[in-house]
Amino acid sequence: MYFVLTALRAGPLHGHAISKSIRELSWGRVQPSVGTLYGILERLNERGMITVDREETVNGRSRRYFRITPEGQTLLEAEAMRMQEAAALVLRPSGA
């Protein structure tokens, strides 16, 4: 979910573009399957973290573009801070 929200910070994207962005953001370490990605998109949409920006038809196929909502941005920032604080615990010198 973190990488999906991070990908959408750049602007509205469709599923394939989100997947590509996740691979790039994670240096290839995260490569969600189509089913996993659309499950995450559905849950984030249901929770109001993302919304459908628009739909269009490309080569006879419907393509939905998603965008992050203000609530999703707040959640993403909170998660980034949580991870930064957790990393600081590990990276600080011993005995500090």
VOFILUM-789201 format. One line per 2 residues: number of its first residue (from 1); their letters; for each residue z, y, x of N, C-alpha, C. Coordinates in nm, 4 decimals, decimal comma. Layout:
! VOFILUM-789201
NUM = a = Z/Y/X/Z/Y/X/Z/Y/X ~ ...
//
This chain:
! VOFILUM-789201
1 = my = 0,0000/-0,1190/0,0824/0,0000/0,0000/0,0000/0,0000/0,1257/0,0871 ~ 0,0745/0,1185/0,1964/0,0834/0,2330/0,2873/-0,0549/0,2719/0,3391
3 = fv = -0,1327/0,1744/0,3831/-0,2643/0,2047/0,4383/-0,3616/0,2519/0,3298 ~ -0,3484/0,2012/0,2079/-0,4335/0,2475/0,0979/-0,4062/0,3957/0,0717
5 = lt = -0,2797/0,4312/0,0601/-0,2445/0,5713/0,0359/-0,2881/0,6592/0,1530 ~ -0,2706/0,6094/0,2741/-0,3123/0,6855/0,3918/-0,4629/0,7077/0,3911
7 = al = -0,5387/0,6057/0,3565/-0,6847/0,6182/0,3503/-0,7262/0,7245/0,2491 ~ -0,6561/0,7314/0,1379/-0,6932/0,8247/0,0312/-0,6522/0,9687/0,0594
9 = ra = -0,5764/0,9920/0,1647/-0,5411/1,1304/0,2013/-0,6660/1,2100/0,2381 ~ -0,7683/1,1425/0,2873/-0,8917/1,2100/0,3289/-0,9769/1,2537/0,2093
11 = gp = -0,9466/1,2007/0,0918/-1,0234/1,2345/-0,0274/-1,0571/1,1088/-0,1051 ~ -1,1177/1,1243/-0,2227/-1,1497/1,0095/-0,3069/-1,2423/0,9100/-0,2351
13 = lh = -1,2110/0,7818/-0,2515/-1,2905/0,6745/-0,1920/-1,3051/0,5602/-0,2914 ~ -1,4121/0,4821/-0,2770/-1,4289/0,3609/-0,3565/-1,3725/0,2434/-0,2765
15 = gh = -1,3599/0,1295/-0,3406/-1,2941/0,0141/-0,2806/-1,3437/-0,0252/-0,1429 ~ -1,4739/-0,0375/-0,1260/-1,5284/-0,0779/0,0036/-1,4942/0,0242/0,1120
17 = ai = -1,5029/0,1521/0,0791/-1,4705/0,2570/0,1756/-1,3214/0,2559/0,2089 ~ -1,2372/0,2257/0,1114/-1,0931/0,2151/0,1364/-1,0673/0,1008/0,2344
19 = sk = -1,1300/-0,0133/0,2095/-1,1136/-0,1299/0,2971/-1,1566/-0,0972/0,4403 ~ -1,2694/-0,0312/0,4548/-1,3187/0,0071/0,5869/-1,2213/0,1033/0,6553
21 = si = -1,1708/0,1994/0,5808/-1,0757/0,2962/0,6355/-0,9467/0,2276/0,6802 ~ -0,8995/0,1302/0,6019/-0,7785/0,0562/0,6385/-0,7994/-0,0162/0,7714
23 = re = -0,9137/-0,0809/0,7868/-0,9421/-0,1498/0,9137/-0,9407/-0,0516/1,0303 ~ -1,0000/0,0665/1,0102/-1,0040/0,1667/1,1168/-0,8647/0,2225/1,1462
25 = ls = -0,7890/0,2560/1,0415/-0,6555/0,3127/1,0596/-0,5603/0,2155/1,1293 ~ -0,5797/0,0859/1,1050/-0,4894/-0,0166/1,1600/-0,5447/-0,0798/1,2875
27 = wg = -0,6500/-0,0233/1,3421/-0,7163/-0,0774/1,4611/-0,7524/-0,2248/1,4425 ~ -0,7958/-0,2578/1,3200/-0,8402/-0,3929/1,2892/-0,7301/-0,4926/1,2584
29 = rv = -0,6057/-0,4499/1,2601/-0,4942/-0,5419/1,2354/-0,4747/-0,5737/1,0882 ~ -0,5173/-0,4843/1,0003/-0,5026/-0,5051/0,8559/-0,6420/-0,5100/0,7959
31 = qp = -0,6745/-0,6244/0,7356/-0,8051/-0,6437/0,6742/-0,7852/-0,7121/0,5389 ~ -0,7529/-0,6325/0,4373/-0,7225/-0,6931/0,3069/-0,8452/-0,7572/0,2437
33 = sv = -0,8222/-0,8705/0,1776/-0,9301/-0,9324/0,1018/-0,9615/-0,8438/-0,0179 ~ -1,0744/-0,8680/-0,0796/-1,1136/-0,7895/-0,1966/-1,0088/-0,8030/-0,3075
35 = gt = -0,9644/-0,9251/-0,3315/-0,8651/-0,9487/-0,4357/-0,7334/-0,8781/-0,4085 ~ -0,6893/-0,8833/-0,2833/-0,5650/-0,8163/-0,2454/-0,5780/-0,6657/-0,2623
37 = ly = -0,6895/-0,6102/-0,2138/-0,7104/-0,4657/-0,2232/-0,7108/-0,4191/-0,3679 ~ -0,7846/-0,4884/-0,4544/-0,7910/-0,4430/-0,5932/-0,6588/-0,4647/-0,6670
39 = gi = -0,5805/-0,5639/-0,6260/-0,4461/-0,5804/-0,6817/-0,3568/-0,4624/-0,6442 ~ -0,3661/-0,4193/-0,5181/-0,2889/-0,3034/-0,4719/-0,3338/-0,1777/-0,5461
41 = le = -0,4649/-0,1584/-0,5583/-0,5160/-0,0408/-0,6290/-0,4673/-0,0389/-0,7737 ~ -0,4673/-0,1539/-0,8382/-0,4220/-0,1616/-0,9774/-0,2739/-0,1245/-0,9877
43 = rl = -0,1903/-0,1795/-0,8978/-0,0468/-0,1494/-0,9015/-0,0201/-0,0015/-0,8719 ~ -0,0883/0,0526/-0,7718/-0,0692/0,1946/-0,7392/-0,1124/0,2838/-0,8553
45 = ne = -0,2202/0,2456/-0,9221/-0,2684/0,3220/-1,0372/-0,1680/0,3144/-1,1525 ~ -0,1163/0,1950/-1,1800/-0,0181/0,1778/-1,2867/0,1087/0,2585/-1,2601
47 = rg = 0,1453/0,2732/-1,1343/0,2671/0,3464/-1,0962/0,2431/0,4968/-1,0795 ~ 0,1187/0,5407/-1,0987/0,0879/0,6831/-1,0905/0,0755/0,7365/-0,9488
49 = mi = 0,0622/0,6469/-0,8501/0,0497/0,6893/-0,7112/-0,0946/0,7270/-0,6759 ~ -0,1885/0,6672/-0,7488/-0,3304/0,7004/-0,7362/-0,3875/0,7103/-0,8767
51 = tv = -0,5063/0,7665/-0,8865/-0,5746/0,7732/-1,0148/-0,7241/0,7588/-0,9903 ~ -0,7958/0,7197/-1,0942/-0,9416/0,7120/-1,0835/-0,9951/0,8545/-1,0841
53 = dr = -1,0696/0,8885/-0,9808/-1,1270/1,0219/-0,9677/-1,2571/1,0315/-1,0468 ~ -1,3405/0,9283/-1,0317/-1,4675/0,9243/-1,1038/-1,5268/0,7841/-1,0936
55 = ee = -1,6267/0,7590/-1,1755/-1,7009/0,6334/-1,1695/-1,8483/0,6669/-1,1637 ~ -1,9219/0,5863/-1,0884/-2,0667/0,6037/-1,0825/-2,1313/0,4673/-1,0683
57 = tv = -2,2589/0,4611/-1,0967/-2,3331/0,3366/-1,0835/-2,4233/0,3463/-0,9619 ~ -2,4113/0,2475/-0,8743/-2,4916/0,2416/-0,7526/-2,5582/0,1045/-0,7492
59 = ng = -2,6907/0,1038/-0,7461/-2,7673/-0,0219/-0,7461/-2,7264/-0,1137/-0,8610 ~ -2,7032/-0,0541/-0,9776/-2,6696/-0,1301/-1,0962/-2,5249/-0,1759/-1,1042
61 = rs = -2,4433/-0,1375/-1,0067/-2,3030/-0,1779/-1,0059/-2,2135/-0,0561/-1,0226 ~ -2,1091/-0,0741/-1,1023/-2,0139/0,0345/-1,1246/-1,9247/0,0494/-1,0028
63 = rr = -1,9026/0,1719/-0,9621/-1,8181/0,2012/-0,8461/-1,7139/0,3044/-0,8881 ~ -1,5858/0,2665/-0,8730/-1,4767/0,3586/-0,9069/-1,4223/0,4212/-0,7794
65 = yf = -1,4038/0,5511/-0,7852/-1,3444/0,6253/-0,6753/-1,2006/0,6572/-0,7128 ~ -1,1107/0,6357/-0,6194/-0,9692/0,6619/-0,6413/-0,9259/0,7804/-0,5567
67 = ri = -0,8233/0,8508/-0,6040/-0,7646/0,9588/-0,5247/-0,6130/0,9476/-0,5335 ~ -0,5464/0,9968/-0,4304/-0,4000/0,9954/-0,4266/-0,3477/1,1073/-0,5165
69 = tp = -0,2385/1,0809/-0,5859/-0,1758/1,1822/-0,6715/-0,0653/1,2528/-0,5917 ~ -0,0127/1,3628/-0,6436/0,1007/1,4265/-0,5751/0,2195/1,3301/-0,5586
71 = eg = 0,2420/1,2439/-0,6568/0,3501/1,1458/-0,6473/0,3216/1,0460/-0,5348 ~ 0,1964/1,0064/-0,5212/0,1576/0,9157/-0,4135/0,1743/0,9812/-0,2776
73 = qt = 0,1407/1,1070/-0,2674/0,1566/1,1808/-0,1420/0,3044/1,1895/-0,1041 ~ 0,3892/1,2161/-0,2024/0,5341/1,2228/-0,1768/0,5861/1,0880/-0,1297
75 = ll = 0,5444/0,9801/-0,1953/0,5856/0,8457/-0,1555/0,5380/0,8146/-0,0139 ~ 0,4143/0,8480/0,0175/0,3586/0,8220/0,1498/0,4366/0,8964/0,2574
77 = ea = 0,4675/1,0223/0,2340/0,5439/1,1009/0,3309/0,6844/1,0439/0,3502 ~ 0,7480/1,0007/0,2416/0,8817/0,9418/0,2510/0,8775/0,8119/0,3315
79 = ea = 0,7760/0,7313/0,3084/0,7621/0,6056/0,3820/0,7350/0,6320/0,5293 ~ 0,6544/0,7313/0,5605/0,6268/0,7665/0,7001/0,7550/0,8105/0,7700
81 = mr = 0,8375/0,8892/0,7017/0,9649/0,9330/0,7587/1,0579/0,8136/0,7800 ~ 1,0624/0,7230/0,6836/1,1467/0,6037/0,6954/1,1047/0,5217/0,8168
83 = mq = 0,9749/0,5032/0,8349/0,9266/0,4256/0,9492/0,9545/0,4976/1,0803 ~ 0,9415/0,6290/1,0816/0,9705/0,7063/1,2020/1,1181/0,6928/1,2403
85 = ea = 1,2058/0,7005/1,1416/1,3484/0,6856/1,1681/1,3816/0,5448/1,2164 ~ 1,3177/0,4439/1,1585/1,3408/0,3058/1,2016/1,2913/0,2856/1,3446
87 = aa = 1,1770/0,3421/1,3778/1,1246/0,3308/1,5138/1,2146/0,4009/1,6135 ~ 1,2716/0,5134/1,5751/1,3607/0,5876/1,6645/1,4830/0,5042/1,7017
89 = lv = 1,5315/0,4209/1,6100/1,6450/0,3334/1,6401/1,6121/0,2360/1,7532 ~ 1,4909/0,1881/1,7523/1,4478/0,0904/1,8526/1,4137/0,1584/1,9847
91 = lr = 1,3554/0,2769/1,9779/1,3056/0,3432/2,0979/1,4084/0,4267/2,1720 ~ 1,5212/0,4543/2,1088/1,6216/0,5359/2,1794/1,6851/0,4523/2,2900
93 = ps = 1,7318/0,5179/2,3931/1,7927/0,4460/2,5065/1,9163/0,3675/2,4627 ~ 1,9401/0,2546/2,5278/2,0581/0,1721/2,4985/2,1843/0,2514/2,5260
95 = ga = 2,2847/0,2300/2,4469/2,4132/0,2964/2,4645/2,4186/0,4371/2,4098 ~ 2,3105/0,4817/2,3511/2,3073/0,6193/2,2981/2,3730/0,6239/2,1624
//
